[in-house]
Amino acid sequence: KVAVQEFADVVGISSYCGGELALGDELLTMAEREGIRDHTVFILGGIFPPKDAPKLKEIGFSATFPPSATREEIISSIKSAIAARSLGQAGGS
């Protein structure tokens, strides 16, 4: 709800107890329902099996970050995802 109210560019969640696929799917479903999925970047970080990263990207996360990700990697990925999303919107207008 806050992402909708604040017109967030990025929504990030952490998953440290498993269930990242179900949690991620639920978040993206809510984002779709609220009308923000197409213009918001979604990222996920935490402890999750590496094999889940491709599935998380497939369902709509722009990036996933394991605990070993550096601050620089995260910031760079977020900036790239925002730029790509902005270009996609500009190209579709």
N, C-alpha and C positions, 0 to 999 in steps of 0.2 A: 504493500500500500504506500509506503514512503517513497518508493521509486516512482510511482505514478504521481504522487503529490509534488515531488521535487523535480520532476522531469529529468531523472537520472540518466546519464550517458552510459554508465557502467553499473552492473549489479554483480557483486562477488559474494560467493558463499564458501564456507569452510566445512569440510566433512572429516571428522576424526573418529567416527564410531561406525563406519560402514553405511550402507544404504544410499551411497551417492547417486546411483542411477535412479532410484525411486525418488529421492529428494530433488534431484535435478529435473527429472521429468515433471514432477509436481510444480516446481517453480516455473518452468517454461510453459506449462499448461495455464497457470495463473497469469503469466505475462501475456499470453495470447488472449485470454479472456479480457484482460484489462486494456488490450490494444497497444502494448508497448514492446512486444517481442521483436517486431521488425526494425525498430529504431534504437534498441538498447543492446549493448554488448554484455554478454553473460560470461563470467569466468568462475572457475571452481579451483580451490586449493585444499590441500590436506593430505591425509593418509588414505590412499585407495590403491587397489591393484593396478599396476601399469597397464594391464590388458583392458581396463575400463576407460582409459583416456580416449581411444578412438571412438568408442561408443558415445561418450559424453560429447565429443565434437560432432558426431553424427546427429545427435538429438538437438544440438543448437548452441553448445558452449563454444565460444571463440577460442578459449585457451583453458588448459588445465595445468596446475602446478603442484608437483610433489613437494614434500618438506625441504628437499635439497635445492629448490629454486632460489636463485638470488634475487635481491631487491631489483637489481638492474634488469634481469631477465623478465621479471613481472612487469615492471614499468614499461619496458620496451614492447612487450607483447600487448599491453593495454593500449599504448599509443598507436601501435600498428592496427589493432582491431578497430579502434575508433576512426582512424583515417580510412580504413577499408570500408567501414560501414558508411561513413560520410560520402565517400566516392560513389558507393553503390546507390545511395539515395539521390545524389546529384545526377547520376547517369540515368536513373529511372524517372526523373521529373520531366 
